[in-house]
Amino acid sequence: MNPQLPVAAAVVAHPDDVEFMMAGTLLLLKAAGAEIHIWNLANGCLGSARRSRPEIAAIRWQETLASARLAGATAHPPLFDDLAIFYDAVSLARVSAGLRSIKPSIILTHPLVDYMEDHQNAARLVVAAAFSRATRYQVTEPARPPYEGPVAIYHALPHGLHGPMGELPTPSHFVDIEKVLPLKREMLRQHASQQEWLDASQGMGGLIDEMERMGREIGRMSGRFAMAEGFSKHWHLGFAPPAWDPLCEMLGGCVQRHDVP
């Protein structure tokens, strides 16, 4: 870890969640000088109709490593099985330890309200771990020292671009990802086993086509970009000074900010 570089971490539930909703922004942060990390909290063990749980989990980890290599990111091993990400003290201690090891100042994660519990609980754990990053007596497993400094958390849009009741999101930031789309596409292509699973479980063909469809829709929402990712910035209290917005500072004209109440 280079202490001179800003550290950006994409922390999500499952393998391929980063590539779907936030890899473009992570790549732009890398190009702007950030050290980048990818951490899927769950191992993908339920993502197959024909392979065993250990087999598919091992495949998903290799796919994550391949994607991270393309991005120039550090990949961190998962902590939980699929559908076993829970917001409880034991899980928080483990996520807190991981976050204190990475020491991010920028975090990209899921929205706090999404279509499935793994996404929502991952976001809650990340927010709580970031909030307590400097708390001396916060229990972590394994034990890790606290770290100081501001943290900005950006919540990606829900998968499918609607909340669980069909509600539309109101992002505060849109990021133009058109110039990094080819690399984002290649990162997602590494998750070949996910395409197989989505075909079998949800009838979703064309993993990359679906990612690009959402990117075009987010671009349309921005009123400015052709292909974009969207985020809602977490409220600053307990995390950073009120006006601190490193996504805008680092990415400049690639970001369209929409102030929301």
N, C-alpha and C positions, 0 to 999 in steps of 0.2 A: 504494500500500500504506500502510495506517494503522498506524504502529508501536505505537499504543496498544491495538489490538485483537488478541486471540489469532487465530492463523491456522490454519485447518483445511483440509487438502488431501485430496481423494479421488483417489488415483492407482491406475489400473487398467489392464487390457490393452486392452479394446475399447469402442467406443461402445455404450452402453446397459448396461454392467456396473455403473456407478454407480447408475443408475436401478433396476436389479433388486435390488441387495443392500445399498445403503448411502445412498441419496438421502434417506430419511426422517431418518436421524441427522444428515446434513449440513444439512438444513433446520432441524432443531432447534438445531444449533450456531449457525447463522445467527441464529435468533430469540433465542438467548441472548447474542448480541453478537460472534460470531466473524466474521472475514473468511473467505470460503470460496472454494475453487478446485477445479476439475475438470480432470483431466489423464488422457486416454486415451493410452497409450503407442503403441498401434497404430492404424492409420488406417482399418481396416475394408475394405481393398481386396479381400478374398476373399468379401465378404458379398453376393454376387449370383450368380444363375444366368443372367442375360441381359445385364447391363451390363458395360462394360469396367472394368478395375481403376482407372484414373484417374477414371472417371465415378462409380463407387460410392464411392470414397474422398472425392471432393468432396461428394457427397450426405451421407455420414456426418458430415463436418465441419460442414456447415450444420445438420444435425440436432442435433449436439452444442452448437453455438452457441445454437440455439433453446431447448434444454433448460436451458443455463446461464443464459440471460436470465430464464427463468421463476424459477429458483432465486435469482437475484441473485448468481451466482457468476462468477468469472473463469475462462474456458476457455483451456487451453494447447494448442498444436498438437501432433499426434503426432510421434513420432520414427521409427517403424518400420512396415514392412508387417505384415500378419497373418502369423502363423506364422514371424516373423522377429525375435521378441524373444528374445535369447540372453543368458545370463549370461556376459559376457566383459568384458575391460578396456575395449574401445572403447564398448560399450553403457553400462557403468557410468560412464564419463567423461561421456557425454551426459546420463544421468539425474541424475548428481550436479550437473551445471551447472544443470539445471532446478530441482532441489530447492533449491539454494542461492539461486536467484532468488526462489522462492516463500517460503522461510524458514518452513516450517510448524512449529508446536509440537504439532499433532495431525495424525496421518496415518491415514486409512482406506484399506485396500488388501485385496487378495485373501489367502486363506490360503496358507501355504507349501506345502501339499499340496492339490491341486485336480484336477479331471477333465481339464484340458488344460495343455500346456506353457506356452502364452502367459501364463496366469494365474499359474502357479508362478514362471516367470522374472521376470515383472513384480514379484511380491512380493519375490523375492530381490534384485532390483536396487534397489527402494525401500528395503529394510532396510539394504543395504550403503551406499547413498548417505546415508541418515540417520545411520548409525553414523559415517561419515567426514565429517559436515557441518562439523566444527570442525578437521579435519586440514589443516594448512597445506600440506603437500606432496602431497595427493591431486590427481591429474591430473583436470581437468574440461575438457570441450569443448563450448562455448568456455570460456575461463578465467573462473572466478568466485571471489570471495573466500569464505573459510569464514565460517560464522556460529555463534555460541554459543547456549547455552540448552538446556533440556531438550526432549525430543521423546517423545511417547507414541504408539506404533503400535498400532492395533487392526485385527486381521485379520477380515474378514467370513467368514461361513460359506461353504462351497463351493457352487457353483451346483448345484441339485438336492438340496442338504442332505445329501449323502453324499460321502465321499472317493472316490478312484479305484478302491478295492477294495471299495466299498460300505459302508465304515465310517461310523459315526455321529459327528458332531462333539461336542465338549464345550465349548461357549462359556462364557466367564467373565462376559459382559455381555449383557443383553437390553435393548433400547431400545423403549419404547412409541411407535409411530409413528402411532397412529390419527388424531390430530388433524392431521397433515400428509399423510395418505394422499391426499386429493384433489389436492394439488399434486404429490406423487410420481407419481401416476397421469398427470397432464398432462405431466410431464417425460418419462416413458416413452413416452407417445403421440407425442412428437415424432420418435421413431425408427421412422417408418413403413416405411422400407426394410428394417429388421431383421425385421419381421413377414413381409414378402414372402419374405425369405431363409429364415427358419425354417420357413415353410410348405413351401418347395421342398426344403430339405435335410434337415429332421428331422421334418416332419409335425407341428410344434408350432403349433397354432392358439391364438388368444387370448393374445397376449403379456401383456396387462395381467391377464387372468385367472390366468395362471401366476405372475406376480409376487405377486398377492394370495393365491394358494393357499400359496405359500411363506411369506408373511408370517403367515398364520393358523397354519401349522404351527410356525413359530418362536414365535409367541405361546403355543401349546399347550405347547411345550417349556419356556417360562418359568414356567409354572404361575401366571401372574398377568395377562398382557396378552392382549387379543384379537388384536392385530396388532402384530408386532414385527420388528425386525432383531436379529441376533445377532453378537457379536464375541468374539474371543479376544485378550486384551491381550498384546502382546509382552513378554517378560522385560525388566526395567528396565536390566540391566547394559549400560553404554556409552551409555545413552539418557537416563535421568532418575533422580531419587531413588526409592528403593524404593516408597514409599507414594503417589507422585504419580499421580493418576488423574483427569485433567481431564474425562473423559466424565462421571463421577459428579459432580464438582464443578460443572460447568456445567449439567447436565441434571437433577440432583436426583432427584425422584420419578419421572421418566420412565425411570430406569435401575434394573433389577433385577440385582444382582451375585451371581454364583454363584462362590464361590471353588473353584478346582480345583487339584490338586497341580501 
